[in-house]
């Protein structure tokens, strides 16, 4: 468990931060940027929860906890020697739970006949914002995984991909099960 007695340490004053392994990296490092964007996704989901119905709120609460797991996973890179502790990693069961939640929410939605503009209810708009931040985190994770010497697990990448799908479906659910979706009209303002 984490114990935070003192919030500022001054160790990052010159632009570096410590990974879970103790290794110091620049705050501009791609790994740090990736888990920072996962944290940004989590913060946005916290705002969504202010407007969510109880069933969706419960799903989002589980996701917020998972995102801390994902941040810990990304902050603990695989190295030449195994750590002295069992690192926290995203597992397939977390991806499967999101898939089940997507299926449950999607069951009540009418098929789309157009792209959806971000908006409608406050919850839906915030879910769309969370979705776009999540997609950025996913792009960063993919770039990190493609970087020589860096490893990102398949489950971590799958989790981010499913999460953005979940957030899209949840945005439609928050818009009266799609009835209040704002649809894109191509060329409408020409």
HELIX and SHEET records of a PDB file:
HELIX    1   1 UNK A   30  UNK A   48  1                                  19    
HELIX    2   2 UNK A   54  UNK A   74  1                                  21    
HELIX    3   3 UNK A   92  UNK A  106  1                                  15    
HELIX    4   4 UNK A  122  UNK A  145  1                                  24    
HELIX    5   5 UNK A  154  UNK A  174  1                                  21    
SHEET    1   A 2 UNK A  16  UNK A  18  0                                        
SHEET    2   A 2 UNK A  24  UNK A  26 -1                                        
SHEET    1   B 2 UNK A 116  UNK A 117  0                                        
SHEET    2   B 2 UNK A 182  UNK A 183 -1                                        
END                                                                             
